[in-house]
Amino acid sequence: MNSPIYLDYNATTPVAPEVSAAMRPWIEEQFGNPSSSHIYGQRARKAVAQARESVAALIGAQPEEIVFTGSATEANNLALLGVARAMAPHKRHLIASAVEHPAVMQPALHLREEGWDVTVLPVDEFGRIALDDLRAALRPDTALVSVMHANNEVGTMQPVAGIAALAHANGTLLHTDAAQSAGKVDLDVAALGVDLLTLAGHKFYGPKGIGALYVRRGTAIKPILFGADQEHGLRPGTENVAQIVGAGETARLARSRLPHATRHLATLRDDLHRRLAEGVPGLLLNGHPDQRLPNTLHVSFPFVSGRDLLAATRDVAASVGSACHSDADAVSGVLAAMGCSASRARGAVRLSVGNPTTGKDIDAAAACLVQAWRAVAP
């Protein structure tokens, strides 16, 4: 059976061959514990340190500001709950956007259960918050603002630098989930002005099971797990050296391939959009037309269900929304927050290209999707 054309790179990416090669010795040969003082431990410790330097370099941070975690979800939980634990009793207000990933929204709701006041900012029809809304929501007791850098469904990018300026003027910390951004657009923590930033290895050609949290030096944060003092005392447990090495190599590759990757992805995305629009009258773009990820095309097909459309072709692997809850029949929370009609949300499909995607893939995928739409549409 031929494999379908993969257009679900926002869900996960294949592990790059260079990353697999870098990890292999730490799976098959080098088994030392980085906390051990002998040569085996020293080798592992050095490998972890080198990976930390590579991840830091990708986002313009210092190595000591990088904390390795088991996933982006864990990093987000550490950011929100860790900051909450470090705050003074009078600082118990959190602000998040209405389009946050569950890995941010669920910790926020947990804090609400613990007595925190949580403000959820609305978004416009493109999925962006308004800075005026944030300005109005900030209070003296606001401890943290958490707004994602780029949305995992529609690809819309938030005005993070502007958010940071408002938050800091209020004495408030800013966290951004940049899991979807790394490897696609340039990330610089100084330019963004963030205090905390989340990364996910498997979103940009690294292994699953590894994430990282950037914590700006001096940021008030406490651990949410307890044990030994690995990862600057913020993430206890013996380091997963192979995964960390993979994350380091992933970051090194991403840094070396930008900005070529950004241009390549945008060209493929726009070509796919053009071909679909030519073949499907009434196709609608969801998300911001310009301020969005270069690889993400979120569109609504008229008169059909996105799920039925994808089921009608075995030649394209894509999704109707976030992989974290794409099997549910309910309307996407992101599209609902953007004010999309029920029919528009019903016909939505997320198509995300990746570095391995070719022009021939785009030609074939567009033809298959147009053919499937014609077969399903009344």
SVG drawing of the C-alpha trace seen along z (x, -y; Angstrom):
<svg xmlns="http://www.w3.org/2000/svg" viewBox="-27 -50 63 52">
<polyline fill="none" stroke="black" stroke-width="0.4" points="0.0,0.0 1.3,-3.4 1.6,-5.9 -0.7,-8.9 0.7,-12.4 1.4,-13.7 -0.1,-17.1 -0.3,-17.0 3.0,-18.4 1.4,-20.5 0.4,-17.2 3.9,-15.8 6.9,-15.5 9.2,-12.7 12.5,-12.5 15.2,-13.9 17.9,-11.3 20.6,-13.5 18.6,-13.5 18.3,-9.7 22.0,-9.3 22.9,-11.7 20.6,-9.8 21.6,-6.3 24.9,-6.1 23.0,-7.3 20.5,-4.5 22.8,-1.7 26.2,-2.5 26.4,-5.4 24.2,-4.7 25.7,-6.8 23.8,-8.9 24.7,-12.6 24.8,-12.8 27.5,-10.2 31.0,-11.4 32.8,-8.8 33.6,-8.9 30.3,-7.4 28.5,-10.2 30.8,-12.8 30.2,-11.9 26.4,-12.0 26.7,-15.3 28.7,-16.9 26.1,-15.7 23.3,-17.2 25.2,-20.5 25.9,-20.6 22.2,-20.0 21.2,-22.8 23.6,-25.2 22.0,-24.3 18.4,-24.8 19.4,-28.0 21.1,-29.3 17.9,-28.5 15.9,-31.1 18.6,-33.5 18.7,-32.4 21.5,-31.5 22.0,-27.7 21.2,-28.0 17.8,-29.4 16.8,-26.1 14.9,-23.4 14.4,-20.1 11.0,-18.4 9.2,-15.3 6.9,-17.3 5.6,-20.7 2.6,-19.9 4.8,-19.4 6.7,-22.6 3.4,-24.6 2.3,-23.1 5.6,-24.0 5.3,-27.6 1.8,-28.2 1.8,-26.2 5.4,-26.9 5.0,-30.7 1.8,-30.4 3.6,-28.7 6.3,-31.4 3.9,-34.3 3.1,-36.3 -0.4,-35.7 -1.8,-38.9 -0.8,-38.0 -3.5,-35.5 -4.8,-36.6 -3.9,-34.9 -4.7,-36.0 -4.9,-33.6 -6.4,-33.8 -9.5,-31.9 -7.5,-29.9 -4.9,-28.4 -3.9,-24.7 -5.4,-22.5 -1.9,-22.2 -2.2,-25.8 -6.0,-26.1 -6.3,-23.1 -3.5,-24.3 -5.2,-27.7 -8.6,-26.1 -6.9,-24.1 -5.6,-27.4 -9.1,-28.7 -10.2,-25.7 -7.5,-26.7 -9.0,-30.2 -7.2,-32.0 -9.0,-34.5 -8.6,-33.6 -9.4,-36.0 -9.9,-34.5 -9.3,-37.1 -11.5,-37.0 -10.0,-36.9 -11.1,-38.5 -12.2,-36.7 -8.6,-35.9 -7.8,-34.4 -5.7,-37.3 -6.2,-39.1 -6.6,-42.9 -3.9,-44.7 -6.6,-47.0 -8.4,-44.1 -5.3,-42.9 -4.6,-46.4 -8.1,-46.5 -7.7,-43.1 -4.4,-43.7 -4.7,-44.4 -2.3,-45.0 -2.7,-41.4 -2.0,-39.9 0.8,-37.5 1.1,-36.0 -0.2,-36.3 0.0,-33.2 -0.7,-33.7 0.6,-31.3 3.0,-32.4 1.2,-30.7 -2.0,-28.7 -1.8,-25.0 -5.0,-24.9 -5.3,-28.0 -1.6,-29.1 -2.4,-32.7 0.5,-34.4 -0.1,-36.7 1.5,-40.1 3.7,-38.7 6.1,-41.6 3.3,-44.1 1.8,-41.7 5.1,-41.6 5.4,-45.4 2.0,-45.7 2.6,-42.9 5.9,-44.1 4.7,-47.7 2.2,-46.2 4.8,-44.1 3.4,-40.9 5.3,-37.9 4.6,-36.6 4.6,-33.0 4.2,-32.0 3.7,-28.5 5.9,-28.4 5.6,-24.7 4.3,-25.3 6.7,-28.1 10.2,-26.5 11.8,-25.5 9.2,-27.5 9.9,-31.1 12.6,-32.9 12.3,-32.8 14.2,-35.3 13.3,-35.6 14.8,-39.1 12.9,-40.4 9.7,-38.8 10.2,-40.0 8.9,-36.8 9.8,-35.5 9.0,-31.9 8.7,-30.0 7.7,-26.5 9.2,-24.2 8.3,-20.7 10.9,-18.4 8.5,-16.4 7.0,-19.5 10.2,-20.3 11.8,-16.9 12.9,-15.7 11.7,-12.8 8.5,-12.7 8.8,-12.7 11.0,-15.8 10.2,-19.4 11.9,-22.5 10.9,-25.5 12.9,-28.8 12.9,-30.6 14.4,-34.0 17.1,-34.5 15.6,-35.9 12.0,-34.8 10.0,-33.7 9.2,-30.0 9.1,-26.9 9.1,-23.2 5.8,-21.3 7.5,-17.9 9.8,-16.9 12.9,-14.9 16.6,-15.6 18.0,-18.8 18.3,-18.0 17.5,-20.8 18.4,-23.6 16.1,-22.1 13.0,-22.7 12.5,-19.3 13.7,-16.3 14.5,-12.9 17.4,-11.3 17.8,-13.1 16.6,-11.3 20.0,-11.8 19.1,-10.3 16.0,-12.5 17.8,-15.6 20.6,-14.9 17.9,-14.6 16.4,-17.9 19.8,-19.5 20.4,-18.2 16.9,-19.2 17.5,-22.8 20.9,-22.9 19.3,-21.8 16.4,-24.2 18.8,-27.1 20.9,-26.2 17.9,-25.8 16.2,-29.1 15.2,-31.3 15.2,-28.9 12.7,-26.7 10.3,-29.6 10.3,-30.5 10.0,-26.9 7.0,-26.2 5.2,-29.4 5.7,-28.7 4.2,-25.3 1.3,-26.5 0.4,-29.3 0.5,-27.0 -1.8,-24.5 -4.2,-27.3 -4.3,-28.6 -4.9,-25.2 -7.7,-24.4 -9.3,-27.8 -9.3,-27.2 -11.0,-23.8 -13.4,-24.5 -15.7,-27.6 -16.5,-29.1 -13.4,-27.8 -12.8,-30.0 -9.5,-30.7 -9.5,-30.5 -7.0,-32.5 -5.0,-35.6 -4.1,-36.0 -0.6,-37.3 0.2,-36.9 0.3,-33.1 2.7,-30.2 4.3,-29.7 3.3,-26.1 -0.3,-26.2 -3.4,-26.3 -6.7,-26.1 -9.6,-26.2 -13.4,-25.5 -14.8,-23.5 -18.4,-24.5 -21.4,-22.1 -19.4,-19.2 -18.0,-18.0 -14.3,-18.2 -14.3,-14.8 -16.3,-13.3 -14.0,-15.0 -10.9,-13.5 -12.5,-10.1 -13.3,-10.3 -9.7,-10.2 -7.0,-7.7 -4.3,-9.7 -4.0,-12.6 -3.3,-12.4 -4.6,-15.6 -6.9,-16.5 -9.9,-18.6 -8.2,-20.3 -5.8,-19.7 -4.5,-16.2 -5.1,-16.4 -8.9,-16.3 -9.5,-15.8 -11.6,-12.7 -14.4,-14.7 -17.4,-15.7 -17.8,-19.0 -16.9,-22.3 -13.3,-23.4 -13.0,-25.7 -10.6,-27.8 -13.1,-28.3 -15.9,-29.0 -13.8,-31.6 -13.2,-33.2 -16.9,-33.4 -17.1,-31.0 -20.5,-29.8 -21.5,-26.2 -21.4,-25.4 -18.0,-27.0 -16.6,-25.2 -18.1,-21.9 -16.2,-22.1 -12.9,-23.0 -9.7,-21.1 -6.1,-21.8 -3.5,-21.2 0.1,-21.7 3.2,-21.2 6.7,-20.3 10.3,-20.4 10.0,-17.0 6.9,-18.2 7.6,-18.6 5.8,-20.5 4.7,-17.2 3.1,-16.4 1.2,-19.7 0.0,-19.0 -1.2,-15.5 -2.8,-16.5 -4.7,-19.4 -6.1,-17.2 -7.1,-14.5 -8.9,-17.0 -10.7,-18.7 -11.8,-15.3 -13.0,-14.2 -14.9,-17.5 -16.7,-17.0 -17.6,-13.4 -18.9,-14.4 -20.6,-17.8 -24.3,-17.6"/>
</svg>
